[in-house]
Amino acid sequence: MPKLKTHKGTAKRVKISGTGKIIRERAFGNHILAKKSKARKRNMKTAGSINGKIAKNVKTVLGV
């Protein structure tokens, strides 16, 4: 089977931690922030993780 190319769009959006978890940024934090609560905006700053079947798919397209 030939080598797979890395999906560059995915590679720009996620990082793999030292333990192998996939880390992503949270959505909805760029504009229309006035009507969002402080707690909601604060939680958008924290990184999220990807788990389950989707994590397996992401690792496949990254070639990990």
Backbone atoms as SQL, in Angstrom:
CREATE TABLE atoms (id INTEGER PRIMARY KEY, chain TEXT, resi INTEGER, resn TEXT, atom TEXT, x REAL, y REAL, z REAL);
INSERT INTO atoms VALUES
  (1, 'A', 1, 'MET', 'N', 0.851, -1.185, 0.000),
  (2, 'A', 1, 'MET', 'CA', 0.000, 0.000, 0.000),
  (3, 'A', 1, 'MET', 'C', 0.892, 1.243, 0.000),
  (4, 'A', 2, 'PRO', 'N', 0.564, 2.246, -0.825),
  (5, 'A', 2, 'PRO', 'CA', 1.421, 3.435, -0.905),
  (6, 'A', 2, 'PRO', 'C', 1.286, 4.312, 0.333),
  (7, 'A', 3, 'LYS', 'N', 2.258, 5.201, 0.488),
  (8, 'A', 3, 'LYS', 'CA', 2.210, 6.141, 1.596),
  (9, 'A', 3, 'LYS', 'C', 1.035, 7.090, 1.415),
  (10, 'A', 4, 'LEU', 'N', 0.478, 7.580, 2.532),
  (11, 'A', 4, 'LEU', 'CA', -0.604, 8.548, 2.480),
  (12, 'A', 4, 'LEU', 'C', -0.046, 9.944, 2.691),
  (13, 'A', 5, 'LYS', 'N', -0.565, 10.900, 1.958),
  (14, 'A', 5, 'LYS', 'CA', -0.171, 12.287, 2.177),
  (15, 'A', 5, 'LYS', 'C', -0.888, 12.824, 3.413),
  (16, 'A', 6, 'THR', 'N', -0.203, 13.705, 4.123),
  (17, 'A', 6, 'THR', 'CA', -0.797, 14.359, 5.282),
  (18, 'A', 6, 'THR', 'C', -1.874, 15.327, 4.815),
  (19, 'A', 7, 'HIS', 'N', -3.024, 15.330, 5.490),
  (20, 'A', 7, 'HIS', 'CA', -4.082, 16.289, 5.180),
  (21, 'A', 7, 'HIS', 'C', -3.711, 17.612, 5.839),
  (22, 'A', 8, 'LYS', 'N', -3.261, 18.587, 5.036),
  (23, 'A', 8, 'LYS', 'CA', -2.682, 19.816, 5.563),
  (24, 'A', 8, 'LYS', 'C', -3.697, 20.670, 6.306),
  (25, 'A', 9, 'GLY', 'N', -4.965, 20.645, 5.901),
  (26, 'A', 9, 'GLY', 'CA', -5.987, 21.405, 6.611),
  (27, 'A', 9, 'GLY', 'C', -6.157, 20.920, 8.035),
  (28, 'A', 10, 'THR', 'N', -6.125, 19.604, 8.213),
  (29, 'A', 10, 'THR', 'CA', -6.231, 19.029, 9.549),
  (30, 'A', 10, 'THR', 'C', -4.962, 19.291, 10.352),
  (31, 'A', 11, 'ALA', 'N', -3.814, 19.202, 9.705),
  (32, 'A', 11, 'ALA', 'CA', -2.543, 19.395, 10.400),
  (33, 'A', 11, 'ALA', 'C', -2.419, 20.803, 10.967),
  (34, 'A', 12, 'LYS', 'N', -3.034, 21.778, 10.311),
  (35, 'A', 12, 'LYS', 'CA', -2.988, 23.164, 10.794),
  (36, 'A', 12, 'LYS', 'C', -3.927, 23.387, 11.975),
  (37, 'A', 13, 'ARG', 'N', -4.907, 22.526, 12.158),
  (38, 'A', 13, 'ARG', 'CA', -5.949, 22.753, 13.159),
  (39, 'A', 13, 'ARG', 'C', -5.776, 21.946, 14.436),
  (40, 'A', 14, 'VAL', 'N', -5.013, 20.872, 14.391),
  (41, 'A', 14, 'VAL', 'CA', -4.863, 20.025, 15.571),
  (42, 'A', 14, 'VAL', 'C', -3.390, 19.778, 15.860),
  (43, 'A', 15, 'LYS', 'N', -3.110, 19.452, 17.132),
  (44, 'A', 15, 'LYS', 'CA', -1.768, 19.077, 17.546),
  (45, 'A', 15, 'LYS', 'C', -1.880, 17.777, 18.319),
  (46, 'A', 16, 'ILE', 'N', -0.811, 17.008, 18.311),
  (47, 'A', 16, 'ILE', 'CA', -0.792, 15.770, 19.074),
  (48, 'A', 16, 'ILE', 'C', 0.066, 15.986, 20.311),
  (49, 'A', 17, 'SER', 'N', -0.497, 15.682, 21.473),
  (50, 'A', 17, 'SER', 'CA', 0.221, 15.875, 22.737),
  (51, 'A', 17, 'SER', 'C', 1.261, 14.775, 22.901),
  (52, 'A', 18, 'GLY', 'N', 2.059, 14.898, 23.936),
  (53, 'A', 18, 'GLY', 'CA', 3.089, 13.905, 24.202),
  (54, 'A', 18, 'GLY', 'C', 2.531, 12.540, 24.519),
  (55, 'A', 19, 'THR', 'N', 1.322, 12.509, 25.086),
  (56, 'A', 19, 'THR', 'CA', 0.697, 11.225, 25.415),
  (57, 'A', 19, 'THR', 'C', -0.132, 10.663, 24.268),
  (58, 'A', 20, 'GLY', 'N', -0.194, 11.394, 23.138),
  (59, 'A', 20, 'GLY', 'CA', -0.916, 10.898, 21.973),
  (60, 'A', 20, 'GLY', 'C', -2.330, 11.422, 21.830),
  (61, 'A', 21, 'LYS', 'N', -2.763, 12.302, 22.749),
  (62, 'A', 21, 'LYS', 'CA', -4.098, 12.884, 22.621),
  (63, 'A', 21, 'LYS', 'C', -4.089, 13.938, 21.521),
  (64, 'A', 22, 'ILE', 'N', -5.234, 14.151, 20.907),
  (65, 'A', 22, 'ILE', 'CA', -5.363, 15.158, 19.861),
  (66, 'A', 22, 'ILE', 'C', -5.999, 16.395, 20.463),
  (67, 'A', 23, 'ILE', 'N', -5.296, 17.522, 20.367),
  (68, 'A', 23, 'ILE', 'CA', -5.725, 18.779, 20.971),
  (69, 'A', 23, 'ILE', 'C', -6.209, 19.702, 19.871),
  (70, 'A', 24, 'ARG', 'N', -7.340, 20.373, 20.120),
  (71, 'A', 24, 'ARG', 'CA', -7.922, 21.298, 19.149),
  (72, 'A', 24, 'ARG', 'C', -8.305, 22.588, 19.842),
  (73, 'A', 25, 'GLU', 'N', -8.513, 23.626, 19.059),
  (74, 'A', 25, 'GLU', 'CA', -9.023, 24.889, 19.590),
  (75, 'A', 25, 'GLU', 'C', -10.546, 24.851, 19.571),
  (76, 'A', 26, 'ARG', 'N', -11.169, 25.651, 20.407),
  (77, 'A', 26, 'ARG', 'CA', -12.627, 25.693, 20.449),
  (78, 'A', 26, 'ARG', 'C', -13.172, 26.720, 19.470),
  (79, 'A', 27, 'ALA', 'N', -14.378, 26.485, 19.008),
  (80, 'A', 27, 'ALA', 'CA', -15.001, 27.351, 18.011),
  (81, 'A', 27, 'ALA', 'C', -15.790, 28.482, 18.667),
  (82, 'A', 28, 'PHE', 'N', -16.240, 29.418, 17.864),
  (83, 'A', 28, 'PHE', 'CA', -17.161, 30.505, 18.234),
  (84, 'A', 28, 'PHE', 'C', -16.524, 31.582, 19.100),
  (85, 'A', 29, 'GLY', 'N', -15.203, 31.756, 19.051),
  (86, 'A', 29, 'GLY', 'CA', -14.564, 32.722, 19.925),
  (87, 'A', 29, 'GLY', 'C', -14.016, 33.951, 19.232),
  (88, 'A', 30, 'ASN', 'N', -14.428, 34.225, 17.997),
  (89, 'A', 30, 'ASN', 'CA', -13.798, 35.315, 17.246),
  (90, 'A', 30, 'ASN', 'C', -14.613, 36.592, 17.150),
  (91, 'A', 31, 'HIS', 'N', -15.910, 36.504, 17.044),
  (92, 'A', 31, 'HIS', 'CA', -16.708, 37.722, 16.908),
  (93, 'A', 31, 'HIS', 'C', -18.073, 37.520, 17.551),
  (94, 'A', 32, 'ILE', 'N', -18.835, 38.610, 17.632),
  (95, 'A', 32, 'ILE', 'CA', -20.130, 38.642, 18.333),
  (96, 'A', 32, 'ILE', 'C', -19.929, 38.165, 19.779),
  (97, 'A', 33, 'LEU', 'N', -18.957, 38.772, 20.466),
  (98, 'A', 33, 'LEU', 'CA', -18.625, 38.330, 21.818),
  (99, 'A', 33, 'LEU', 'C', -19.406, 39.083, 22.895),
  (100, 'A', 34, 'ALA', 'N', -20.061, 40.180, 22.530),
  (101, 'A', 34, 'ALA', 'CA', -20.741, 41.003, 23.538),
  (102, 'A', 34, 'ALA', 'C', -21.880, 40.249, 24.216),
  (103, 'A', 35, 'LYS', 'N', -22.583, 39.415, 23.481),
  (104, 'A', 35, 'LYS', 'CA', -23.729, 38.728, 24.078),
  (105, 'A', 35, 'LYS', 'C', -23.369, 37.390, 24.721),
  (106, 'A', 36, 'LYS', 'N', -22.095, 37.009, 24.675),
  (107, 'A', 36, 'LYS', 'CA', -21.672, 35.760, 25.296),
  (108, 'A', 36, 'LYS', 'C', -21.187, 36.054, 26.716),
  (109, 'A', 37, 'SER', 'N', -21.491, 35.155, 27.621),
  (110, 'A', 37, 'SER', 'CA', -21.133, 35.371, 29.024),
  (111, 'A', 37, 'SER', 'C', -19.617, 35.250, 29.218),
  (112, 'A', 38, 'LYS', 'N', -19.137, 35.793, 30.333),
  (113, 'A', 38, 'LYS', 'CA', -17.716, 35.723, 30.645),
  (114, 'A', 38, 'LYS', 'C', -17.254, 34.271, 30.750),
  (115, 'A', 39, 'ALA', 'N', -18.067, 33.462, 31.414),
  (116, 'A', 39, 'ALA', 'CA', -17.689, 32.060, 31.605),
  (117, 'A', 39, 'ALA', 'C', -17.596, 31.342, 30.262),
  (118, 'A', 40, 'ARG', 'N', -18.532, 31.642, 29.367),
  (119, 'A', 40, 'ARG', 'CA', -18.526, 31.000, 28.050),
  (120, 'A', 40, 'ARG', 'C', -17.293, 31.400, 27.253),
  (121, 'A', 41, 'LYS', 'N', -16.951, 32.690, 27.295),
  (122, 'A', 41, 'LYS', 'CA', -15.765, 33.175, 26.580),
  (123, 'A', 41, 'LYS', 'C', -14.490, 32.601, 27.188),
  (124, 'A', 42, 'ARG', 'N', -14.461, 32.482, 28.506),
  (125, 'A', 42, 'ARG', 'CA', -13.294, 31.923, 29.188),
  (126, 'A', 42, 'ARG', 'C', -13.090, 30.462, 28.803),
  (127, 'A', 43, 'ASN', 'N', -14.187, 29.724, 28.699),
  (128, 'A', 43, 'ASN', 'CA', -14.095, 28.317, 28.330),
  (129, 'A', 43, 'ASN', 'C', -13.685, 28.132, 26.876),
  (130, 'A', 44, 'MET', 'N', -13.969, 29.116, 26.035),
  (131, 'A', 44, 'MET', 'CA', -13.561, 29.021, 24.635),
  (132, 'A', 44, 'MET', 'C', -12.056, 29.173, 24.471),
  (133, 'A', 45, 'LYS', 'N', -11.392, 29.778, 25.470),
  (134, 'A', 45, 'LYS', 'CA', -9.937, 29.944, 25.390),
  (135, 'A', 45, 'LYS', 'C', -9.203, 28.635, 25.627),
  (136, 'A', 46, 'THR', 'N', -9.815, 27.733, 26.396),
  (137, 'A', 46, 'THR', 'CA', -9.142, 26.485, 26.734),
  (138, 'A', 46, 'THR', 'C', -9.165, 25.538, 25.544),
  (139, 'A', 47, 'ALA', 'N', -8.169, 24.709, 25.461),
  (140, 'A', 47, 'ALA', 'CA', -8.094, 23.744, 24.368),
  (141, 'A', 47, 'ALA', 'C', -9.029, 22.576, 24.652),
  (142, 'A', 48, 'GLY', 'N', -9.553, 21.994, 23.587),
  (143, 'A', 48, 'GLY', 'CA', -10.385, 20.810, 23.717),
  (144, 'A', 48, 'GLY', 'C', -9.630, 19.611, 23.190),
  (145, 'A', 49, 'SER', 'N', -10.175, 18.442, 23.423),
  (146, 'A', 49, 'SER', 'CA', -9.535, 17.238, 22.912),
  (147, 'A', 49, 'SER', 'C', -10.525, 16.482, 22.036),
  (148, 'A', 50, 'ILE', 'N', -9.979, 15.662, 21.168),
  (149, 'A', 50, 'ILE', 'CA', -10.791, 14.843, 20.265),
  (150, 'A', 50, 'ILE', 'C', -10.610, 13.401, 20.698),
  (151, 'A', 51, 'ASN', 'N', -11.709, 12.667, 20.904),
  (152, 'A', 51, 'ASN', 'CA', -11.604, 11.278, 21.312),
  (153, 'A', 51, 'ASN', 'C', -12.541, 10.419, 20.481),
  (154, 'A', 52, 'GLY', 'N', -12.398, 9.134, 20.665),
  (155, 'A', 52, 'GLY', 'CA', -13.276, 8.173, 20.008),
  (156, 'A', 52, 'GLY', 'C', -12.918, 7.932, 18.555),
  (157, 'A', 53, 'LYS', 'N', -13.921, 7.612, 17.783),
  (158, 'A', 53, 'LYS', 'CA', -13.743, 7.256, 16.374),
  (159, 'A', 53, 'LYS', 'C', -13.170, 8.425, 15.578),
  (160, 'A', 54, 'ILE', 'N', -13.585, 9.649, 15.918),
  (161, 'A', 54, 'ILE', 'CA', -13.100, 10.816, 15.184),
  (162, 'A', 54, 'ILE', 'C', -11.593, 10.964, 15.388),
  (163, 'A', 55, 'ALA', 'N', -11.104, 10.678, 16.586),
  (164, 'A', 55, 'ALA', 'CA', -9.669, 10.761, 16.863),
  (165, 'A', 55, 'ALA', 'C', -8.913, 9.759, 15.985),
  (166, 'A', 56, 'LYS', 'N', -9.469, 8.612, 15.809),
  (167, 'A', 56, 'LYS', 'CA', -8.831, 7.605, 14.957),
  (168, 'A', 56, 'LYS', 'C', -8.768, 8.100, 13.518),
  (169, 'A', 57, 'ASN', 'N', -9.843, 8.711, 13.044),
  (170, 'A', 57, 'ASN', 'CA', -9.863, 9.254, 11.682),
  (171, 'A', 57, 'ASN', 'C', -8.845, 10.365, 11.525),
  (172, 'A', 58, 'VAL', 'N', -8.742, 11.245, 12.519),
  (173, 'A', 58, 'VAL', 'CA', -7.790, 12.355, 12.456),
  (174, 'A', 58, 'VAL', 'C', -6.365, 11.825, 12.423),
  (175, 'A', 59, 'LYS', 'N', -6.066, 10.835, 13.244),
  (176, 'A', 59, 'LYS', 'CA', -4.718, 10.259, 13.247),
  (177, 'A', 59, 'LYS', 'C', -4.401, 9.624, 11.899),
  (178, 'A', 60, 'THR', 'N', -5.396, 9.033, 11.258),
  (179, 'A', 60, 'THR', 'CA', -5.181, 8.429, 9.946),
  (180, 'A', 60, 'THR', 'C', -4.803, 9.480, 8.909),
  (181, 'A', 61, 'VAL', 'N', -5.530, 10.604, 8.870),
  (182, 'A', 61, 'VAL', 'CA', -5.235, 11.619, 7.865),
  (183, 'A', 61, 'VAL', 'C', -3.947, 12.365, 8.177),
  (184, 'A', 62, 'LEU', 'N', -3.499, 12.338, 9.451),
  (185, 'A', 62, 'LEU', 'CA', -2.228, 12.959, 9.805),
  (186, 'A', 62, 'LEU', 'C', -1.064, 11.995, 9.567),
  (187, 'A', 63, 'GLY', 'N', -1.357, 10.735, 9.351),
  (188, 'A', 63, 'GLY', 'CA', -0.300, 9.760, 9.141),
  (189, 'A', 63, 'GLY', 'C', 0.389, 9.330, 10.410),
  (190, 'A', 64, 'VAL', 'N', -0.348, 9.365, 11.526),
  (191, 'A', 64, 'VAL', 'CA', 0.243, 8.989, 12.816),
  (192, 'A', 64, 'VAL', 'C', -0.140, 7.558, 13.138);
